[in-house]
Amino acid sequence: MKSRRCLYGLTGLLSLLGFIGIFTESRLFLAFFAFAVDFEYFFVKSDEMLEEYMNKSASRAFYCGMITVALVSAACFFSGLGEETEALTAGLAAGWAVSVAVYALSTAYYGFREKWGLELDKEQD
């Protein structure tokens, strides 16, 4: 479990890409700073519940991302917005963005739900 906790925490290194947005005109890279919150997993006590909701979140994000790749690529290709490679690139970019968003929202939901559950247990004591 400790190695998985490190993997979760290492996703925070994606936040370093945000510096590209600071040093260049590409301000869209600033969104990568959102990954800095993943460094918290280095300090979170890993248990079965954490592993379970991280796995649920990752699988949900993967499936949503793959469906998005297929839909966006097909829509771009058949609408004539570009060549095959441009349609695939748009699909992959949209799929990655959807995967990240679904993963982040899903882990936040499970994390909040777990914290709220713990608070309710403390109130009942």
Secondary structure, DSSP 8 states (H G I E B T S, - for coil): -HHHHHHHHHGGGGGGGHHHHHHSS-GGGGGGGGGGGGGGGGTS---HHHHHHHHHHHHHHHHHHHHHHHHHHHHHHHTTSS-HHHHHHHHHHHHHHHHHHHHHHHHHHHHHHHHHHHHHHHHH-
